[in-house]
């Protein structure tokens, strides 16, 4: 049967429309998600304002360094990588807003996470969008409560750190322990896990009290006086360095001469600012990676200094590792499709990182976390031999 003029006209319109649609699938520099040449986007929420801004800056710059190295080597899947960094201010509300902003920018993987209290409320945001999370530094066990299979922790959990802390206190001769937190997710859960670790048979350490202080308060003198009356020989503050610095001052002013331990949220940053030698005597810390104390990071530290003009501080190596894990997974997945990348991250086995080879357990935690036991020596933090 022949084709009439009206049908030929309709056919021509359909062909042209189809050609226009196909043309729209090409590389369009105005469309960040279009075509094979479009960049691969990673997103990072870090504290760029507030008392933890120094740590956020380290995370941002180290993560960018990992991205720059990948791009200099030709990119990933033939595409350049872009890092989008937004401020979460270690504040839950700010973090949720920023997480939604990153989702709207079509990121492939989230590679941030410093304060657990700000990271926990973003879990559902990224989960609902299908975005896998490689969490650099947040370590609260609250991160594991939803049982999402899209969450992976670069650093050890608070359960690991609590066990490590009690081991360090035993080495230092602690017997009577008071734990102080700041009421937020990471410090509270680290405190609980430390209590659990102390309660195991054979530790010889008794937890005599647990207290909570208020973040940002100008003085903890009343709490220090209370602690002094509870006759402990060791205080473990599980919060962050701003409050740790003030608490140390107030404890020493009150006459507490025992051991003061701080968790990894306090060994990262200006913990010792304006503290005297007498105040820092018998001050210890449980820490994640500290580049200045780790000869294994000397080469990376030199590259970081060349790139930024300053020596690296804690928080940077884990952020670098988070990007490394994400990009390795994207390569192995051969795709930026969220489900494929999530599966590739979960299958990571023995990937060499600054923090050591990483393999993830089914719950998203890693098999061999790295911790250091530190002490103040000559006005600086140093690793306990």
Phi, psi and omega in degrees: 000138182286166180254122182283165182300319182295322180291321179298321179295316178297319180298319179298317179298317180295319179297315179296321178296319178297321179296322179295320179296316179296322178297329179289346180272000180280189181286115179240107184299341180277346181251107185296344181255007188266137165072164183292342182271355180296150181288155171268125185256129169250148179238143179223124171261120181219159178281107177257357174223164182088188187289344181256017184298327179299319179294321178297322178296318178299317180297314180302312186289323178291319178297319178295324177299318178296319178295316180299320179294320178295318180293322179295334179271009177110001179082197182232129183056034179075012182236153175282156181251139179238134178254122177255119183244127177234154181279131170252352176056015186056032182238126184304314181296315178298320182297318181295317178299314181293324178297317177296324176297318179294319178301319180294338179268009172062052176284153179272319181218143170269128185236019181261210177105099177244291177281126180298324182297332177269334182281320184306312182290349177273349184303313183291325179301309181290323179298314181298331179272356180080009185276119176289152182241123168255102189271119189288310191229338177296137188226004182298143175291350173298335179294337184265349185302317181291346181060037176286141178269013182246014182244129183225129185256124177287321183265160177295156180281172177296334176295318177295316183291323178299317177297317179296320181297314180297322177299318179293321179295322176300318178300325183271002175084019180293144178231316183241119191242136169244133180250133180237128176240179180247012176085358179257173193305301184298309181299321180295313182290326175296319177299315180297318181291329177290320175301315180298318180294322179294332183280355179290151182301138172089001181285328182074012181245130178248128175275113185266342179192156172229132182231158173235137176247171180264130178298139174079004180293147182285342182205145174237033185297319181295319177296319179299319178296321179295316179298319181301324181283349182267001169058041175271156174258352182216137172241132177244111176265122188261005182269215189252170194292331180299312178287327180298317180302313181291321180296319178300313178303313185289324177296315180293321178297325179286347178104010178284120183250003183283193182277137175242117175257146173233151179279181187293341177288346181255334179283350178263101179126190186281056181302320191265007183304125176065015175270141179276168178299322180294321181291329183267001175295134181063034172257129184231166178212147169259127190227159168276222184277134176239101187308320183296340183256002187240107181298333180294343180257011185301315181296315178295319180299320179296320179292322178296316180297319179296325183280327188247343183084010178214158177287148181286149174248174175304158180095331181293311184302320181294324178293320175300316180296322180299317177294319179301315179297316182297314183289323176298319180293320179298318177300312183291329178287334183067023188196160171255011178294129189305313183296321180292319180292318178302315180296322180292321177297315181300329182273001179304130183219108175072023179295125180291127178230171174300326181273009180104170180301137183243131169226134183263139173284168179303333180273002177093355175275163183264159187281329185227079179290155181251127175227152175237145172259120185246158172220156176276124181223122182055040175080007181225158174282134180222153180287136176290127183298000000 
